[in-house]
Amino acid sequence: MSAISKMPEIEGFEFVDYADERHLDDVMRLVSNDLSEPYSVFTYRYFLHRWPNLCVLAVPTTPATNGEEGTDDQPRKCEPVGCIVCKIDIEGGEGESPDLDIHSLSAWKEQNKDMIYSGYIGMLAVQEEHRRFGLGTALIHRAIYRMKELGCESIKLETEASNAKAMSLYENRFGFIREELLKKYYLNWGDAYRLRLWFDTS
């Protein structure tokens, strides 16, 4: 069975699309707490404003009990506990790649039928206390499905070479392969692997 043939559902959680700036703080909170590489607000907005449909958040269906009771006017909110943030690029080619977004993609593809498009997973984060529920796997499933539906022939990402759990998830669960070792890729001088998942387009 294909890794993206069926979207996994997780009891107690729902998966929602990035809506607008109301979700920006949630994405920044999750990513900054989970990933070692810091990002500026401009980086987040570059992804989220251009590709809002490629950002998915995992949200509990029941608010966490933290001692604060909601009211009829202001019920307690369910804060996202996981997210994935992606984009689409043009693969290879000569000259500078245009800044695509979800609004210009269809028109660009119509005018440039020979171009090859690749998806890119830029950020994936799940709160530590909500791991082992399969949220990361479910978020990746949804991102892969959407990027393939938008015409990508492959998906790539970078992950820390020392992160055995992430490497196992991408390689063993989804079929990503190691494409390149990036020495001293991160600000902490940590190495990274560039991984890629190829789709069968035959």
C-alpha positions as CSV (number, residue, x, y, z in Angstrom):
1,M,0.0,0.0,0.0
2,S,1.3,3.5,-0.8
3,A,2.4,5.6,2.1
4,I,-0.1,8.3,1.0
5,S,-3.0,6.1,-0.1
6,K,-4.9,6.7,3.2
7,M,-4.8,9.7,5.5
8,P,-4.3,8.5,9.1
9,E,-6.7,9.9,11.6
10,I,-5.7,10.2,15.3
11,E,-8.4,9.9,17.9
12,G,-8.6,13.1,20.0
13,F,-7.0,15.3,17.4
14,E,-8.1,17.1,14.2
15,F,-6.0,18.5,11.4
16,V,-6.6,22.0,10.3
17,D,-5.1,24.3,7.6
18,Y,-3.2,27.4,8.4
19,A,-5.8,30.2,8.2
20,D,-4.1,33.5,8.7
21,E,-1.9,35.4,11.1
22,R,-4.0,34.1,14.0
23,H,-2.0,30.8,13.5
24,L,1.4,32.5,13.1
25,D,2.2,32.6,16.8
26,D,1.2,28.9,17.2
27,V,3.5,27.8,14.4
28,M,6.4,29.9,15.7
29,R,5.9,28.6,19.2
30,L,5.9,25.0,18.1
31,V,8.9,25.2,15.8
32,S,11.0,27.4,18.1
33,N,10.5,24.9,20.9
34,D,11.2,21.8,18.8
35,L,13.9,22.7,16.2
36,S,17.5,23.6,16.9
37,E,17.7,26.1,14.0
38,P,16.2,29.6,14.7
39,Y,14.0,31.3,12.1
40,S,13.0,34.9,11.8
41,V,9.4,35.9,11.5
42,F,10.1,36.8,7.9
43,T,11.0,33.2,7.2
44,Y,7.7,31.9,8.7
45,R,5.7,34.5,6.7
46,Y,7.5,33.5,3.5
47,F,6.3,30.0,3.8
48,L,2.9,30.7,5.4
49,H,1.7,33.5,3.2
50,R,2.8,31.9,-0.1
51,W,1.8,28.3,0.7
52,P,-0.9,28.4,3.4
53,N,-2.4,25.2,2.0
54,L,0.9,23.4,2.7
55,C,0.8,24.2,6.4
56,V,-1.2,21.8,8.5
57,L,-1.7,22.0,12.3
58,A,-2.7,19.2,14.7
59,V,-5.2,20.4,17.3
60,P,-6.7,18.5,20.2
61,T,-10.4,18.2,20.0
62,T,-10.6,18.8,23.8
63,P,-8.9,21.7,25.5
64,A,-6.1,20.9,27.9
65,T,-7.1,21.2,31.5
66,N,-4.7,23.8,33.0
67,G,-6.9,24.9,35.9
68,E,-8.5,27.7,34.0
69,E,-12.2,27.4,33.2
70,G,-13.7,29.0,30.2
71,T,-16.9,31.0,30.0
72,D,-19.8,31.0,27.6
73,D,-18.4,34.1,26.0
74,Q,-14.8,32.9,26.0
75,P,-14.5,29.1,26.1
76,R,-11.1,27.6,26.6
77,K,-9.3,27.2,23.3
78,C,-7.6,24.2,21.9
79,E,-4.1,25.2,21.0
80,P,-2.2,23.4,18.2
81,V,0.3,20.8,19.4
82,G,1.9,20.0,16.1
83,C,2.5,21.5,12.7
84,I,4.2,21.0,9.3
85,V,5.2,23.8,7.0
86,C,6.1,23.2,3.3
87,K,6.5,24.9,-0.1
88,I,7.0,24.0,-3.8
89,D,10.1,24.9,-5.8
90,I,11.1,24.5,-9.5
91,E,13.8,21.8,-9.8
92,G,17.0,22.6,-11.6
93,G,16.9,24.8,-14.7
94,E,18.9,27.8,-15.7
95,G,18.8,31.2,-14.1
96,E,17.0,32.2,-10.9
97,S,14.0,30.2,-9.9
98,P,10.8,32.4,-9.7
99,D,9.1,32.9,-6.3
100,L,6.1,30.7,-6.8
101,D,3.1,30.7,-4.5
102,I,-0.2,28.8,-4.5
103,H,-1.9,31.6,-6.5
104,S,0.6,31.6,-9.3
105,L,1.4,27.9,-9.5
106,S,-1.3,26.9,-11.9
107,A,-0.6,29.7,-14.4
108,W,3.1,29.1,-14.2
109,K,2.7,25.4,-14.9
110,E,0.5,26.1,-17.8
111,Q,3.1,28.4,-19.4
112,N,6.1,26.2,-18.5
113,K,5.0,22.6,-19.1
114,D,8.5,21.2,-19.2
115,M,9.4,22.4,-15.7
116,I,9.9,19.9,-12.9
117,Y,8.5,20.7,-9.5
118,S,9.6,19.5,-6.1
119,G,8.0,19.9,-2.7
120,Y,10.0,20.9,0.3
121,I,9.3,20.2,4.0
122,G,10.7,23.1,5.8
123,M,9.5,22.6,9.3
124,L,7.9,19.7,11.3
125,A,7.2,20.0,15.1
126,V,5.2,18.2,17.6
127,Q,5.1,19.1,21.3
128,E,7.1,16.5,23.4
129,E,4.1,15.5,25.6
130,H,2.0,14.7,22.5
131,R,4.6,12.5,20.7
132,R,4.1,8.8,20.2
133,F,0.5,9.4,19.1
134,G,1.5,9.4,15.5
135,L,0.9,13.1,14.9
136,G,4.2,13.6,13.1
137,T,3.4,10.7,10.8
138,A,-0.1,12.0,10.1
139,L,1.2,15.5,9.3
140,I,3.8,14.2,6.9
141,H,1.1,12.1,5.2
142,R,-1.0,15.1,4.6
143,A,1.8,17.2,3.3
144,I,3.1,14.6,0.9
145,Y,-0.4,14.0,-0.5
146,R,-1.0,17.7,-1.1
147,M,2.4,18.3,-2.8
148,K,1.9,15.3,-5.0
149,E,-1.6,16.5,-6.0
150,L,-0.1,19.9,-6.9
151,G,2.2,18.2,-9.4
152,C,5.5,17.6,-7.5
153,E,7.6,14.8,-8.8
154,S,9.6,14.6,-5.5
155,I,9.8,16.0,-2.0
156,K,13.0,16.9,-0.2
157,L,14.0,18.1,3.2
158,E,17.0,18.4,5.5
159,T,17.3,16.8,9.0
160,E,20.0,16.6,11.5
161,A,22.3,13.6,10.8
162,S,22.3,12.9,14.5
163,N,18.5,12.7,14.7
164,A,18.1,8.9,14.5
165,K,14.3,9.0,15.1
166,A,13.7,11.5,12.4
167,M,15.9,9.6,9.9
168,S,14.1,6.4,10.7
169,L,10.7,8.0,10.3
170,Y,11.5,9.5,6.9
171,E,13.5,6.6,5.5
172,N,11.6,3.6,6.9
173,R,8.1,4.9,7.0
174,F,7.9,7.0,3.9
175,G,10.8,5.8,1.7
176,F,13.0,8.9,1.6
177,I,16.5,8.3,0.5
178,R,19.7,10.0,1.5
179,E,20.8,12.4,-1.3
180,E,23.6,14.4,0.2
181,L,25.5,14.9,3.5
182,L,25.7,18.6,4.3
183,K,28.7,19.1,6.6
184,K,28.3,21.8,9.3
185,Y,24.9,22.7,7.8
186,Y,23.4,24.2,11.0
187,L,24.4,27.2,13.1
188,N,25.6,24.8,15.8
189,W,27.9,23.2,13.1
190,G,25.8,20.1,13.1
191,D,25.7,18.0,10.0
192,A,22.5,17.3,8.1
193,Y,21.3,14.9,5.5
194,R,19.3,16.0,2.5
195,L,16.6,13.4,2.0
196,R,14.4,13.0,-1.0
197,L,11.2,11.0,-1.8
198,W,10.6,10.3,-5.5
199,F,7.2,9.7,-6.9
200,D,6.5,7.1,-9.6
201,T,5.3,9.3,-12.4
202,S,5.2,6.5,-15.1
